[in-house]
Amino acid sequence: MAKNHTVTLVCFHRETLASFDKAISKNVVLHHLGTLPNASQALKRIWIYIKTSRKIRKILSNTTFDIIIVNNIDIVILYLLANFGFFRRKKEKTLAIEISDLREFVFGKRFTSTCMRALERFIYTSYIDKLIVTSKKYYSYHFEKFFKKDVFVLENKLLSTSQKFDATLTRAKNEKTVIGIVGLLLRKEEYIQLFETYKNHPDVEIHIHGKGHYQHIVEDYAAKYQNIIYFGAYNVFSDAQKIYYSIDIMYLVYDSNQVSLNNRLALPNKLYECMYYKVPIICSHNTYLAEIVTDLGIGTFIDYKEENAIENAVNHITQNNDMLVQNLSKLDKDSYFGDNSYNAFELFLTEEKSSKKE
């Protein structure tokens, strides 16, 4: 995008995420707003938003933008307050919002959830010009009910130009089956169930790469059991190939029975990384991710709470590994590379009227 347009990025840094500054094009004008707490720390977040609203207002006053892209409802409210003066538009510009997660109020039955949905509907109807969703299920489940303007499905696929592929690096020939957990460590029971299933197992190792809220759970198990190994935080741009080449199975299991249905509807970026690096997947039943994994024949799904579910899934993948890897190898590059999608996305943003859906 920055090759053809002047792009300004105004962003917070998440405590649980590594810095992506080195991966951002030098053509991008970058404004850091400081560190943002996780969504579970709502009051701290609100205070940070209040403190940074003046900075945002100053940036918006000093620069003329034709298109503004925000992500999720709290950021669009912050933008509206900073730029519109209590929801009064100052200038006509295209306002787009990208939805990478559905917040819990979307599914909740409490009075506060009902109020938030009413506020969301008002904001989207009155101010949002274009909607971007990272899973088509987000649109069909929720936004289709009230958002009748332009929509684009932009999945979290990889950019081919961002992949640092080392042709000299070979895939590990593990004597044991290596199960990988990669990314933000935001699960608890799902990890514990896996650890308890294979702790001290002579033929299985569990490798964990990342950091997050339940990092301490991982660290405790890694300290007790030799076959559970925690490698810590990683840089996705420089370390991804080495990590994926060291594991045999990706453990992408979430609790799909929560009040929030986000886990059922989302397509995580790890799906596309597994596709690219040819690593079979274990995911959760009753999810959109399970539909994709099953349709493509690149893994299996489980209810991790069922007895022997994890063991049966691991056995299935090890016994059918050649077939699964072959299916992964047959995938079209557009399955995991988003280059063409991003080209279409650029047109979607810059065209005044578009109803195009990728």
C-alpha positions in Angstrom: 0.0 0.0 0.0 2.8 2.4 0.9 4.3 2.0 -2.6 1.4 3.7 -4.2 0.0 5.9 -1.5 1.2 8.0 1.5 0.5 5.9 4.5 0.6 7.0 8.2 0.4 4.4 10.9 -0.8 5.5 14.4 -0.6 2.6 16.7 -0.3 1.3 20.3 2.1 -1.4 21.3 0.5 -4.5 22.9 2.3 -5.9 26.0 2.1 -9.5 24.7 3.3 -8.8 21.2 6.8 -8.3 19.8 7.6 -5.0 18.1 6.9 -5.1 14.3 8.8 -1.8 13.6 11.5 -3.5 11.5 8.8 -5.1 9.3 7.1 -1.8 8.5 8.0 -0.1 5.2 10.3 2.9 5.5 7.8 4.8 3.5 5.3 4.7 6.3 5.0 7.6 8.7 4.9 6.0 12.1 3.4 7.4 15.3 3.7 5.4 18.5 1.0 6.0 21.2 2.7 3.9 23.9 1.8 0.5 25.4 -1.8 -0.7 25.5 -3.0 -3.2 28.2 -4.9 -6.3 27.2 -8.6 -6.1 26.6 -9.3 -7.7 30.0 -7.9 -4.6 31.7 -10.8 -2.3 30.5 -10.3 0.5 33.0 -6.6 0.8 32.2 -7.4 0.9 28.5 -9.9 3.7 28.9 -7.4 5.8 30.8 -4.8 5.2 28.1 -7.3 6.2 25.5 -8.2 9.4 27.3 -4.5 10.3 27.6 -3.7 9.7 24.0 -6.8 11.4 22.5 -5.0 14.7 22.3 -2.1 13.1 20.5 -4.4 11.7 17.9 -6.3 15.0 17.5 -3.0 16.7 16.9 -1.9 14.1 14.2 -5.3 14.4 12.5 -5.1 18.2 12.6 -1.6 18.4 11.1 -2.2 15.9 8.3 -4.9 15.6 5.6 -6.1 12.0 5.1 -8.5 10.7 2.5 -9.0 7.3 4.0 -8.9 6.3 7.7 -8.8 2.7 8.8 -9.5 1.8 12.4 -9.8 -1.6 14.1 -12.6 -2.7 16.4 -15.2 -0.6 18.2 -13.1 1.0 21.0 -10.7 2.4 18.5 -13.4 3.8 16.3 -15.0 5.5 19.3 -11.5 7.0 20.2 -11.1 8.2 16.6 -14.6 9.8 16.6 -14.0 11.7 19.8 -10.6 12.9 18.7 -11.6 13.9 15.2 -15.3 14.7 15.2 -15.7 16.6 18.4 -18.3 14.5 20.1 -19.4 12.7 17.0 -19.8 15.8 14.7 -17.9 15.2 11.5 -15.4 17.9 10.7 -14.3 16.7 7.3 -15.6 14.3 4.7 -13.3 11.3 4.4 -13.7 7.6 3.9 -13.8 5.8 7.3 -13.2 2.1 7.2 -13.1 -0.4 10.1 -11.3 -3.7 10.2 -12.7 -6.4 12.4 -10.1 -9.1 13.4 -12.1 -10.3 16.4 -15.7 -10.1 17.6 -15.9 -8.7 21.1 -17.9 -10.6 23.8 -20.8 -8.0 23.8 -21.7 -9.2 20.3 -22.8 -12.5 21.8 -23.8 -11.5 25.4 -27.3 -11.4 26.8 -26.7 -8.8 29.6 -28.2 -5.3 29.5 -24.7 -3.8 28.9 -24.2 -6.1 25.9 -27.5 -5.0 24.5 -26.5 -1.3 24.9 -23.1 -1.9 23.3 -24.8 -3.5 20.3 -27.1 -0.6 20.0 -24.1 1.8 20.1 -22.3 -0.3 17.6 -25.2 -0.3 15.2 -25.5 3.5 15.5 -21.8 4.1 14.8 -21.7 1.7 11.9 -24.8 3.1 10.3 -23.9 6.8 10.8 -20.1 6.9 10.3 -18.5 3.7 8.9 -18.3 3.8 5.1 -16.5 0.4 4.5 -16.2 -2.7 6.5 -13.2 -5.1 6.4 -13.5 -8.5 8.1 -10.8 -11.2 8.5 -13.3 -14.0 8.4 -16.4 -14.2 6.2 -18.2 -15.8 9.1 -18.0 -12.5 11.1 -20.0 -10.8 8.4 -22.6 -13.6 7.9 -23.1 -14.1 11.6 -23.3 -10.5 12.8 -22.7 -7.6 10.5 -24.9 -8.7 7.7 -27.9 -8.0 9.9 -27.3 -4.2 9.9 -24.4 -3.1 7.7 -25.5 -2.7 4.1 -22.5 -0.8 2.7 -19.3 -1.9 1.2 -17.7 -5.1 2.7 -14.4 -6.8 2.0 -13.1 -10.1 3.4 -9.4 -9.8 4.0 -8.1 -12.9 5.7 -4.9 -12.9 7.7 -2.8 -14.5 4.9 0.9 -14.0 4.5 2.6 -11.6 2.1 5.0 -13.4 -0.1 7.5 -10.5 0.0 7.6 -10.7 3.8 8.7 -14.3 4.0 12.4 -14.8 4.7 12.7 -18.3 3.2 16.1 -20.0 3.7 16.6 -22.7 1.1 19.5 -24.1 3.1 17.3 -24.8 6.1 16.0 -28.4 6.2 13.1 -29.8 8.1 14.0 -31.5 11.4 13.9 -35.3 11.4 12.6 -35.7 14.9 13.0 -39.0 16.7 10.0 -38.0 18.8 6.7 -36.5 17.6 7.0 -32.8 18.2 3.7 -30.9 19.0 4.0 -27.1 18.7 2.2 -24.2 20.3 3.1 -21.0 18.6 1.9 -17.5 19.2 0.1 -15.6 22.0 -0.3 -17.8 25.0 -3.9 -16.9 25.8 -5.3 -20.4 26.6 -5.2 -22.3 29.9 -7.3 -25.4 30.1 -6.4 -26.3 26.5 -2.7 -26.2 27.3 -3.1 -28.0 30.6 -5.0 -30.8 28.9 -2.2 -31.3 26.3 0.5 -31.1 28.9 -1.2 -33.6 31.2 -1.8 -36.0 28.3 1.9 -36.1 27.3 4.0 -35.1 30.4 7.0 -37.4 30.6 5.9 -39.2 27.5 8.9 -41.0 25.9 7.8 -40.5 22.3 6.4 -37.0 22.4 7.8 -33.5 22.9 5.8 -30.3 23.2 7.5 -27.1 22.0 6.1 -23.7 23.0 7.1 -20.5 21.2 5.6 -17.2 22.3 4.5 -15.2 25.3 1.2 -14.1 26.8 -1.2 -14.1 29.7 -0.8 -17.8 30.5 2.9 -17.9 30.0 3.4 -18.8 33.7 1.4 -22.1 33.2 3.8 -23.0 30.3 6.8 -22.1 32.4 5.7 -24.2 35.3 5.2 -27.3 33.2 8.4 -26.8 31.3 10.3 -26.6 34.6 8.8 -29.9 35.8 8.9 -32.0 32.7 11.8 -32.6 30.3 9.7 -33.2 27.2 7.8 -29.9 27.6 10.1 -27.2 26.3 9.4 -23.4 26.4 11.5 -21.4 24.0 10.1 -17.9 24.9 9.2 -15.0 22.6 10.1 -15.1 19.0 10.2 -12.8 15.9 7.7 -14.1 13.4 9.6 -12.5 10.5 13.0 -14.0 11.2 12.2 -17.1 13.3 9.0 -18.6 11.7 10.7 -21.0 9.2 13.0 -22.4 11.8 10.1 -22.9 14.3 7.8 -24.6 11.8 10.5 -26.8 10.5 11.2 -28.1 14.0 7.6 -29.3 14.7 5.5 -32.1 13.3 2.0 -31.0 14.5 0.5 -27.6 15.2 -1.8 -27.5 18.3 -4.5 -24.9 17.4 -7.1 -25.9 20.0 -9.5 -23.4 21.5 -12.6 -23.7 23.8 -15.5 -23.4 21.3 -18.2 -23.6 24.0 -17.7 -20.2 25.5 -20.3 -17.4 25.6 -18.2 -15.6 23.0 -18.4 -17.4 19.7 -15.3 -15.7 18.4 -13.3 -18.9 18.6 -15.9 -20.6 16.4 -15.8 -18.0 13.7 -12.2 -16.8 13.4 -9.5 -17.9 11.0 -6.2 -17.4 12.9 -3.0 -16.4 11.0 -1.4 -19.7 12.2 -3.6 -21.5 9.7 -1.9 -19.8 6.8 1.6 -20.3 8.3 0.9 -24.0 8.7 -0.2 -24.1 5.0 2.9 -22.4 3.9 5.3 -24.4 6.0 3.4 -27.7 5.5 2.6 -28.6 9.1 -0.6 -30.6 9.9 -3.1 -29.0 12.3 -5.1 -30.2 15.3 -7.9 -27.7 15.9 -11.2 -27.5 17.8 -14.5 -29.1 16.6 -17.5 -27.0 15.8 -15.4 -24.1 14.3 -15.0 -22.5 10.9 -11.3 -23.4 11.2 -12.3 -27.1 11.5 -14.4 -26.7 8.3 -11.3 -25.4 6.4 -8.9 -28.0 7.8 -11.3 -30.8 7.1 -12.2 -29.7 3.5 -8.6 -29.3 2.6 -7.5 -32.5 4.3 -4.7 -30.8 6.3 -5.4 -32.0 9.8 -8.1 -33.0 12.2 -10.4 -31.5 14.9 -11.2 -32.5 18.4 -13.2 -31.7 21.5 -10.2 -31.5 23.8 -12.4 -32.2 26.9 -13.3 -35.6 25.7 -11.3 -38.6 27.0 -8.4 -39.6 24.7 -9.3 -37.0 22.1 -5.9 -35.4 21.9 -4.1 -38.8 21.8 -6.4 -40.0 19.0 -5.8 -36.9 17.0 -2.1 -37.1 17.3 -2.2 -40.8 16.3 -4.3 -40.0 13.3 -1.9 -37.3 12.1 1.2 -39.4 12.7 -0.3 -42.4 10.9 -1.5 -40.2 7.9 1.3 -37.7 7.9 2.4 -38.4 4.3 -1.1 -37.8 3.0 -1.6 -34.7 5.0 1.7 -33.2 4.0 0.9 -34.1 0.4 -2.4 -32.2 0.6 -0.6 -29.2 2.1 1.9 -29.3 -0.8 -0.9 -29.3 -3.3 -2.5 -26.1 -2.0 -2.7 -23.1 -4.4 -0.4 -20.3 -3.2 -3.4 -18.0 -3.0 -4.6 -20.2 -0.2 -2.0 -18.8 2.1 -0.5 -15.8 0.3 -2.6 -12.7 0.3 -0.8 -10.7 -2.4 -3.7 -10.8 -4.8 -6.2 -10.1 -2.0 -4.2 -7.0 -0.9 -4.2 -5.7 -4.5 -8.0 -6.1 -4.6 -8.2 -4.5 -1.1 -6.3 -1.5 -2.3 -8.9 -0.9 -5.1 -11.7 -1.5 -2.6 -10.4 1.3 -0.3 -9.6 3.8 -3.0 -12.7 3.4 -5.1 -15.5 5.7 -4.1 -18.2 3.1 -4.5 -17.4 -0.6 -4.3 -19.4 -3.7 -3.4 -16.6 -6.1 -4.1 -16.1 -9.0 -1.8 -13.0 -11.1 -2.0 
